Amino acid sequence: MVKNSKILEQFISLKKSGKKGVALLIDPEKTNPHSGTQELIKSASKYGIDFFFVGGSLGDAFLVEETIRLIKLESRDIPLVLFPGNMMQVSENADGLLFLSLISGRNPDLLIGQHVLAAPSLSKSNLEIMPTGYMLVDGGGITSVQYISQTVPLPHNKPELAVATALAGKFLGLSLFYLDAGSGANYPVPAEMISAVNEAIEGPLIVGGGINTATKAKNAWEAGADVVVIGNGAEKNPDLITGVLHYAKIFNASLNVN
């Protein structure tokens, strides 16, 4: 059983307050002494990232543990949330786990199959488990998650399909929703889709994939995203972290002005 709900409460608090959050996604497969991952983690910790996400389409247990170790060296106060691509990417050394159900796809293994296999061990862990409706959106090319999951993403220009999918997840009782164009997407989830999904659900909305500029993060927030996820863009341009966090501070400060 879940011992607490502190991380979920943080997501919900952002939703209720209208404030915006930022998550840095670290792919364990890219964690090595020469990748610059530790410098990214240091920068994110220094400038006040809201969440660390750890996971990817590939990556084994050892790489996940090494990534968690690097993050814990720099910060023990920022929630470290697993974003697992498979069961091997689960670790009790994290703080929480997005229990992802790929509701946009029709692969039963990623809708419920892997979840059944993982549930007994997760129930004995101290991880905070957060049921999450994961929706893959066409980002202009075949991404790793699309290839590995063998699912067709939601069409970029069909927000009504995204809304119907999100509503199904809402009625199933999912706590969080994640619109993802995939790592390295050619373009991010469109604002029209973000806005439509946000209006249809009650839970917090996470948006990632293709957010490689601070302006794209700002556009996602203004459309209704509660948390934006940066990853591949920050690997290529470490200044993206400070740029996105700067926009978030301006956005959040404006909410306190009467």
Secondary structure, 3 states (H helix, E strand, C coil): CCCCCHHHHHHHHHHHHCCCEEEEEECHHHCCCCCCHHHHHHHHHHHCCCEEEECCCCCCHHHHHHHHHHHHHHCCCCCEEECCCCHHHCCCCCCEEEEEEECCCCCHHHHHHHHHHHHHHHHCCCCEEEEEEEEEECCCCCCHHHHHHCCCCECCCCHHHHHHHHHHHHHCCCCEEEEECCCCCCCCCCHHHHHHHHHHCCCCEEEECCCCCHHHHHHHHHHCCCEEEECHHHHHCCHHHHHHHHHHHHHHHHCCCC
